[in-house]
């Protein structure tokens, strides 16, 4: 099945209001955008992170149209494995990163999951983000990022 992250990113962009929204409103917008973006029986996994003013950052995981909020330290995706514990240790004390830094961290984690949990994770990686202005950003050249980040291990 064809994954359509660009369509989902555009749909989110059109749904996001210019003013701040609550966590509950953001989750509803996410569900609406997924319904508009996916074809019947189309299914893919994705993560959505947001900053909610006067609150903590929030992370949702979507599996098809099912959207679940992820607790701050919960391990997702690779289950409770040595790799996921390693990721948790890397990021648990990071307090503030910008959207670009978070994208690179995500690319690193996905590359490591593909490398060490390859039976469960694979295929091309797409990383999109929405700026507070509503503009869509994308981490480009992900394969190049993955290669450079893997070189850090040597």
trRosetta pair geometry for C-beta under 8 A, 3 or more apart (Angstrom, degrees):
i j d omega theta_ij theta_ji phi_ij phi_ji
1 42 5.5 164 -177 -135 137 79
1 43 6.9 84 65 43 162 65
1 44 7.3 -148 98 -55 119 98
2 42 7.9 -42 62 -136 62 124
3 44 4.8 80 -113 -82 106 164
3 126 7.2 -172 115 15 127 137
4 7 4.0 -3 153 27 119 118
4 8 6.1 130 106 -19 79 89
4 37 6.0 -164 91 176 117 98
4 38 7.6 177 44 -93 115 50
5 8 5.5 -58 -147 41 37 112
5 9 6.0 39 155 -22 71 105
5 46 7.5 153 -107 -109 96 136
5 126 4.2 179 23 116 162 147
5 128 5.5 167 158 -6 113 129
6 9 5.6 -53 -145 37 31 112
6 10 6.3 31 155 -17 65 105
6 126 8.0 -97 -42 -170 70 145
6 128 7.3 160 -93 -77 47 149
7 10 5.8 -54 -148 38 31 110
7 11 6.2 32 152 -21 64 107
7 37 4.8 147 117 -141 103 96
8 11 5.6 -54 -145 36 30 113
8 12 6.4 32 155 -18 64 104
8 33 6.1 90 -158 148 70 108
8 34 6.9 20 -129 -97 110 55
8 37 4.2 60 -85 -149 72 168
8 46 7.5 -167 132 -40 167 178
8 128 7.8 149 84 58 95 148
9 12 5.8 -53 -149 36 30 111
9 13 6.4 35 151 -24 63 105
9 128 4.2 -82 -88 154 137 155
9 130 7.0 178 -156 -64 83 94
9 136 4.9 86 156 -132 119 131
9 138 7.9 -5 -128 -76 173 97
10 13 5.5 -53 -150 32 33 115
10 14 6.6 28 155 -16 66 104
10 136 6.9 -41 -78 -52 55 151
11 14 6.0 -56 -150 36 31 106
11 15 6.4 22 154 -14 65 113
11 33 4.1 141 119 -149 112 90
11 36 5.0 167 -142 87 140 123
11 37 5.0 -124 3 -62 154 105
12 15 5.8 -65 -145 42 31 107
12 16 6.2 35 160 -32 69 105
12 29 7.0 87 -137 145 73 105
12 30 7.2 14 -109 -105 107 59
12 33 4.7 29 -72 -126 67 164
12 130 5.8 -117 119 -55 122 146
13 16 6.3 -49 -143 22 26 110
13 130 6.1 -171 -85 -120 76 118
13 134 5.6 100 -157 178 81 81
13 135 7.5 33 -131 -125 123 14
13 136 5.5 -65 -68 -52 136 101
15 29 4.8 153 136 -159 126 101
15 32 6.1 153 -127 90 151 122
15 33 5.5 -120 8 -68 149 103
16 21 7.7 -125 -147 -6 72 135
16 29 6.5 84 -83 179 60 153
16 130 6.5 148 -25 164 160 150
16 134 5.5 -175 83 -113 121 89
17 21 6.2 118 41 -58 110 111
18 134 7.0 -50 -98 -41 68 129
20 52 7.6 106 -173 -155 107 58
20 53 4.9 -39 -139 16 152 127
21 25 3.9 -120 179 94 110 127
21 26 5.2 141 100 -57 118 78
21 29 7.0 51 123 -16 169 137
21 52 7.8 -77 87 -125 60 91
22 25 4.6 96 51 8 77 102
22 26 6.9 -138 95 -6 40 87
22 52 6.8 45 -159 -153 36 125
23 26 5.7 -53 -147 35 31 113
23 27 6.5 32 154 -19 64 104
23 50 7.7 159 -119 85 70 127
23 52 4.9 -33 -67 -85 83 162
23 55 6.4 -101 -45 118 117 168
23 58 5.4 121 -130 -46 112 164
24 27 5.9 -54 -151 34 30 111
24 28 6.6 30 151 -17 62 106
25 28 5.6 -55 -151 36 34 113
25 29 6.4 37 151 -20 66 104
26 29 5.6 -52 -149 35 33 113
26 30 6.4 37 151 -22 64 104
26 50 5.3 -151 -178 87 155 174
26 52 6.8 -120 -7 -87 146 107
26 58 7.3 129 84 70 143 139
27 30 5.5 -51 -150 34 34 116
27 31 6.5 35 152 -19 65 103
27 60 6.4 149 -113 -83 88 149
27 67 6.2 157 -163 126 92 140
27 69 7.2 -50 -98 -67 134 103
28 31 5.7 -51 -148 35 33 111
28 32 6.3 34 153 -19 65 106
29 32 5.7 -56 -148 37 31 112
29 33 6.3 30 155 -19 65 107
30 33 5.8 -56 -146 37 29 109
30 34 6.4 30 155 -19 64 105
30 48 5.7 162 -125 89 137 173
30 60 6.2 87 137 77 172 159
30 62 7.0 -149 159 -66 116 132
30 67 5.9 121 110 -123 120 153
31 34 5.8 -55 -150 35 30 112
31 35 6.5 31 153 -20 64 105
31 65 7.0 64 -151 -171 79 81
31 67 5.5 -109 -79 0 88 143
32 35 5.8 -55 -152 34 31 112
32 36 6.5 24 154 -13 64 108
33 36 5.8 -59 -148 41 32 108
33 37 5.9 23 157 -17 67 117
34 37 5.8 -66 -139 42 27 107
34 38 5.9 7 173 -8 69 115
34 62 6.0 -153 -95 -164 146 150
34 64 7.7 102 172 149 128 39
34 65 5.4 153 125 -117 126 63
34 67 7.1 -175 -1 -58 155 113
35 38 6.9 -60 -129 39 19 96
35 65 6.3 57 -79 -123 73 116
38 42 4.4 -161 -168 75 89 112
38 43 7.6 58 -154 -74 135 34
38 44 7.9 -165 -108 22 114 89
38 64 6.9 104 -153 -158 169 64
38 65 6.8 -129 46 -64 150 88
39 42 4.2 87 55 -22 79 127
42 64 7.5 154 100 -128 53 84
43 63 7.2 12 -167 170 98 66
43 64 4.2 -33 -125 -82 85 100
44 64 7.3 117 30 -76 36 49
45 61 7.1 -9 -166 -176 92 94
45 62 7.0 163 -151 87 44 59
45 63 5.4 -7 -103 -104 80 70
45 77 7.8 135 150 -111 144 86
46 61 7.5 167 86 -156 41 53
46 62 5.0 -7 59 57 87 103
47 59 6.5 -15 -170 -169 101 100
47 60 7.2 156 -159 84 52 50
47 61 5.6 -25 -103 -103 71 69
47 62 7.7 -172 -82 18 23 75
47 76 7.6 132 -97 100 117 143
47 77 8.0 -38 -59 -61 123 123
47 106 7.7 -159 69 -135 136 126
48 59 7.1 152 82 -157 49 51
48 60 4.6 -10 61 60 101 98
48 61 7.8 -174 22 -80 74 24
48 62 6.6 44 -8 -14 112 109
49 57 6.4 7 -174 174 100 111
49 58 7.1 164 -153 87 55 48
49 59 4.9 -18 -101 -102 80 77
49 60 7.8 -173 -76 23 35 65
49 102 7.1 -117 73 169 155 146
50 57 6.9 170 87 -158 39 69
50 58 5.3 -13 61 59 88 93
50 60 7.9 16 4 1 104 101
51 57 5.2 -40 -99 -104 66 80
51 58 7.9 161 -97 18 20 74
52 55 4.1 -13 93 61 107 124
52 56 7.4 20 50 65 99 37
52 57 7.4 150 15 -116 74 28
52 58 5.8 33 -11 -5 117 117
55 58 7.4 4 124 -39 122 106
56 72 7.1 -49 155 -83 148 116
58 69 6.5 -47 -171 -144 106 105
59 69 7.3 114 80 -162 52 60
59 70 4.4 -42 95 56 104 113
60 67 5.4 2 180 -173 127 97
60 68 6.6 152 -157 77 73 38
60 69 5.6 -46 -99 -99 77 51
60 70 6.6 174 -107 0 21 88
61 67 7.5 161 81 -152 40 51
61 68 5.3 -17 60 62 88 93
61 70 5.5 75 -16 -50 103 116
61 76 5.6 -159 -67 -166 150 151
61 77 7.8 -153 -124 -56 138 82
62 65 7.5 -28 -168 -140 104 12
62 66 6.7 152 -155 81 58 51
62 67 4.9 -19 -99 -99 85 74
62 68 7.8 169 -85 20 37 66
63 66 4.8 -15 63 64 86 107
63 68 7.7 14 6 3 99 108
70 74 5.2 -140 -173 65 83 123
70 76 5.5 -54 -123 -45 137 140
71 74 4.2 96 56 -24 88 114
73 88 6.6 66 -161 -149 82 118
73 92 6.7 34 -115 -120 100 106
75 78 7.2 -68 166 64 104 79
75 79 7.0 45 118 158 113 19
75 80 5.6 111 73 -91 145 64
75 84 4.2 82 -164 160 126 131
75 85 7.3 -28 -97 -67 147 52
75 87 7.7 122 -131 69 95 113
75 88 6.1 -61 -87 -58 100 125
76 84 7.9 169 45 -138 28 129
77 84 7.3 164 71 -100 86 116
77 113 6.6 -46 141 -121 124 153
77 121 7.3 44 172 -84 104 127
78 81 5.1 -82 141 30 103 124
78 83 5.4 -71 146 86 158 115
78 84 4.5 -174 77 -59 109 107
78 87 7.8 119 35 6 135 139
78 113 5.5 -137 -71 -124 123 108
78 117 5.0 -139 -131 -53 109 170
78 120 6.9 131 -122 91 65 138
78 121 7.1 -38 -88 -33 90 135
79 84 6.6 -153 81 -13 36 151
80 84 6.1 -109 -126 70 29 136
80 85 7.3 52 -167 -51 67 95
81 84 4.9 95 49 9 74 98
81 85 7.1 -136 94 -2 40 88
81 117 6.8 128 69 -86 168 123
82 85 5.7 -57 -147 39 33 112
82 86 6.3 39 152 -25 66 104
83 86 5.5 -53 -151 32 32 115
83 87 6.6 33 151 -18 65 102
83 112 6.3 171 -158 139 116 109
83 113 6.6 130 147 -98 145 63
83 116 5.0 161 -83 96 138 138
83 117 6.0 -119 38 -36 160 113
84 87 5.5 -47 -148 34 37 113
84 88 6.4 42 151 -22 65 103
85 88 5.6 -49 -148 34 33 115
85 89 6.5 35 153 -19 63 105
86 89 5.8 -57 -153 36 30 111
86 90 6.6 33 150 -24 63 105
86 112 7.9 -119 93 158 129 151
87 90 5.6 -56 -153 30 33 114
87 91 6.5 -8 166 9 68 111
87 109 5.5 65 -123 -125 128 111
87 112 7.5 171 -73 80 104 143
88 91 6.8 -81 -146 49 24 86
88 92 5.6 39 167 -52 68 109
89 92 6.3 -32 -123 4 22 116
90 94 7.9 3 136 -23 64 119
91 94 5.0 -52 -155 18 62 120
91 105 6.8 97 -93 -176 124 140
94 97 5.9 7 162 -35 124 112
97 101 4.0 -123 -175 92 108 125
97 102 5.0 138 105 -57 122 80
97 105 6.9 21 153 -10 171 139
98 101 5.1 93 53 12 70 103
98 102 7.1 -134 99 -5 35 91
99 102 5.6 -53 -146 37 32 114
99 103 6.4 39 152 -25 63 103
99 129 5.1 157 -179 148 120 156
99 131 6.8 -135 19 -96 168 70
99 137 6.8 101 127 58 132 150
100 103 5.6 -51 -153 30 32 115
100 104 6.8 28 152 -15 64 102
100 137 7.8 -84 -82 153 76 151
100 139 7.8 135 -144 -92 62 94
101 104 5.8 -54 -151 36 35 109
101 105 6.4 36 151 -18 66 105
102 105 5.6 -52 -147 38 34 114
102 106 6.3 38 152 -21 65 104
102 129 7.7 111 83 -97 113 148
103 106 5.6 -53 -149 35 31 113
103 107 6.5 34 151 -21 64 103
103 127 5.1 126 -153 146 95 137
103 129 6.1 -98 -74 -25 116 135
103 137 7.8 -100 -63 117 152 117
103 139 4.2 174 165 -62 127 128
104 107 5.5 -48 -148 33 35 114
104 108 6.5 38 151 -20 64 102
104 139 7.0 172 -68 -130 55 138
104 145 6.4 -138 -131 -158 78 130
104 149 7.6 167 180 -78 88 128
105 108 5.7 -53 -152 34 32 113
105 109 6.4 30 153 -17 65 106
106 109 5.8 -55 -147 38 32 110
106 110 6.2 29 157 -17 66 107
106 127 5.7 139 96 -120 129 133
106 139 7.8 178 69 0 110 158
107 110 5.9 -57 -146 39 29 109
107 111 6.2 31 155 -21 64 108
107 125 6.7 124 -127 130 73 149
107 127 6.1 -77 -67 -26 90 153
107 139 6.0 -134 -56 137 127 155
107 142 5.7 -152 -131 -145 120 89
107 145 4.7 -4 145 121 154 136
107 146 6.3 -121 166 -69 100 72
107 149 6.7 161 111 -15 99 154
108 111 5.8 -57 -148 36 28 111
108 112 6.4 25 156 -16 64 107
108 145 7.8 -99 -59 150 66 101
108 146 7.8 166 -99 -114 41 56
108 149 4.5 -144 -105 -173 90 152
109 112 5.8 -56 -148 38 30 110
109 113 6.3 32 153 -20 65 106
110 113 5.6 -53 -147 36 33 113
110 114 6.4 35 153 -20 65 103
110 121 7.2 -154 -159 172 67 132
110 125 5.1 112 131 -117 150 140
110 146 7.9 -75 88 -98 91 110
111 114 5.7 -53 -151 35 31 112
111 115 6.3 29 152 -19 64 109
111 125 7.7 -66 -63 -26 69 159
111 145 7.8 -148 -45 110 139 84
111 146 4.0 166 -102 -136 133 97
111 149 6.0 128 53 79 155 128
111 150 6.3 -119 150 -57 136 98
112 115 5.5 -56 -146 38 33 112
112 116 5.9 -6 169 12 70 112
113 116 6.7 -71 -129 54 23 83
113 117 4.8 -38 -165 47 66 115
113 120 7.7 -79 174 86 99 94
113 121 4.2 -9 137 76 105 169
114 117 7.4 -37 -69 62 11 70
114 118 5.9 47 179 -99 49 75
114 121 5.2 -110 -82 113 54 102
114 122 5.7 107 -132 -100 93 54
114 125 8.0 -97 -42 -51 137 119
114 146 8.0 -9 47 -147 138 138
115 118 6.7 -30 -172 -56 7 100
115 150 7.4 141 -69 -111 151 119
117 120 4.9 -43 157 49 100 106
117 121 5.1 54 97 16 99 113
118 121 6.6 -83 -114 62 27 72
118 122 6.1 57 -159 -70 69 107
124 142 7.8 109 -173 70 79 138
125 142 5.0 -148 80 157 106 154
125 146 7.6 128 29 -59 142 128
126 138 7.7 -45 -170 -147 80 106
126 142 7.6 -121 -95 -29 29 155
127 138 6.8 129 88 -160 63 60
127 139 4.0 2 79 32 121 117
127 142 6.5 135 10 -94 106 125
128 136 6.1 -22 -169 -168 109 101
128 137 6.9 148 -163 82 57 51
128 138 5.2 -26 -105 -99 69 78
128 139 7.9 -129 -71 12 29 73
129 136 7.5 143 78 -160 40 54
129 137 4.7 -20 66 64 90 101
129 138 7.5 174 21 -81 70 32
129 139 7.8 61 -5 -28 107 87
130 134 6.7 -18 -173 -142 104 29
130 135 7.3 154 -154 78 60 36
130 136 6.0 -34 -100 -102 68 57
130 137 7.4 179 -87 19 18 81
131 134 6.9 -38 76 29 77 22
131 135 4.8 3 38 57 118 86
131 136 7.9 -137 8 -70 83 12
131 137 6.1 82 -38 -21 96 114
139 142 6.0 80 115 -83 101 89
139 145 6.8 -12 164 -22 116 162
141 144 4.0 -18 163 31 106 122
141 145 6.2 119 110 -22 80 88
142 145 5.3 -52 -149 37 39 115
142 146 6.1 43 152 -23 69 102
143 146 5.6 -50 -147 34 32 114
143 147 6.4 35 153 -20 64 104
144 147 5.7 -53 -149 35 31 112
144 148 6.4 26 155 -14 65 107
145 148 5.9 -59 -146 41 29 107
145 149 6.0 25 159 -16 67 111
146 149 5.9 -59 -143 40 26 108
146 150 6.2 28 157 -21 63 108
147 150 5.9 -58 -150 35 26 110
147 151 6.8 34 150 -26 61 102
148 151 5.6 -49 -158 23 35 117
148 152 7.8 49 145 -31 58 90
149 152 5.8 -33 -169 5 45 117
150 153 6.0 -39 -175 12 52 115
151 154 5.9 -55 -164 28 52 109
